Amino acid sequence: MKMVNWMNFDQALENKVKETETIIKAYLPDESGWARTVMEAMNYSVNVGGKRLRPMLMAETYRLFGGSDSVIEPFMAAIEMIHTYSLVHDDLPAMDNDEYRRGRKTTWVVYGDAMAVLAGDGLLNYAFETALRVFEMSGSDADRKARALKILAKKAGIYGMIGGQTADIEAENLGDQVTQEHLLFIHEHKTAALIQAAMMVGAVLAGADDEQICLVERAAYEIGIAFQIQDDILDVTSSLETLGKPVGSDARNQKTTYVTLKGIEEASREQREMSDHAIKMLESLGEKGFQNEFLIRLIQSLITRIK
């Protein structure tokens, strides 16, 4: 497959992020009425910014399988809301106790603990209100929409992200007793699950068959693990100015990570292997006529990112 050169990719990425931002902001709640403060906190949390990786992966996987209409947009907004709520709760004093996220004060610092909890709860609930709006839209059929919603709910819940967060919290008390199997469970559920949801929802809504959806799920698993390993590496090697959030939080919270378990060199090697394998799986779809050059380059960029 022909590669996108760096200059063209960087410009394409900037354009895609702007398009994604526009879609997400169109679905945010209006700040009005007696519940205005929680809506402000919700919108503040989402508008802090970020890579918008999950909605972009969703949209590009949708395009990979020939999707071309706006039916994907409510799900794009919903998955970013779910991801954001998890960060709002993650930053709380009872969790990671982080005061900065993406270079700005975290939600609990600005609005207080109680309102940050409510903002996270609000984003989670509003995500599903948003996703359900897809049934009011033409494009794709009802069965695909229902299947996509089921995937999103499961990957975000106790069998996905919340399950991973639970295992992550409990691992903090285990010290060096945390095994690689335990750590991979955390990474698979806490990080990879939403990436799987994003890419699987895109594939389902575009009409991919069961075999293709399973391949996308496997590839997204490896992308998610590689993405989390890079986070672990940056927590050791980066700075607040570059990363936009405090570094060294894993060490402060006595977390076992891929870096503490295997060292930076071995962690980096495994990360590259996983990313390369995931890309090969997605490129294999090209044999059936499916190609998305930007999607492949986006995944490749994850292992070289510095923030």
Protein Blocks (a to p, Z undefined) as FASTA:
>chain_A
ZZddfklmmmmmmmmmmmmmmmmmmmpccdedjklmmmmmmmmmmmnnpjklmmmmmmmm
mmmnopabfklmmmmmmmmmmmmmmmmmmmpmklnopabeghiacfklmnojklmmmmmm
mmmmmmmmmmmmmmmpgeijfklmmmmmmmmmmmmmmmlmmmmmmmmmmmmmnmmmbcfk
lmmmmmmmmmmmmmmmmmmmmmmmnopafklmmmmmmmmmmmmmmmmmmmmmmmmmmcfk
lnopaehklmmnopacfklmnojklmmmmmmmmmmmmmmmmmmmmmnopacfklmmmmmm
mmmccZZ
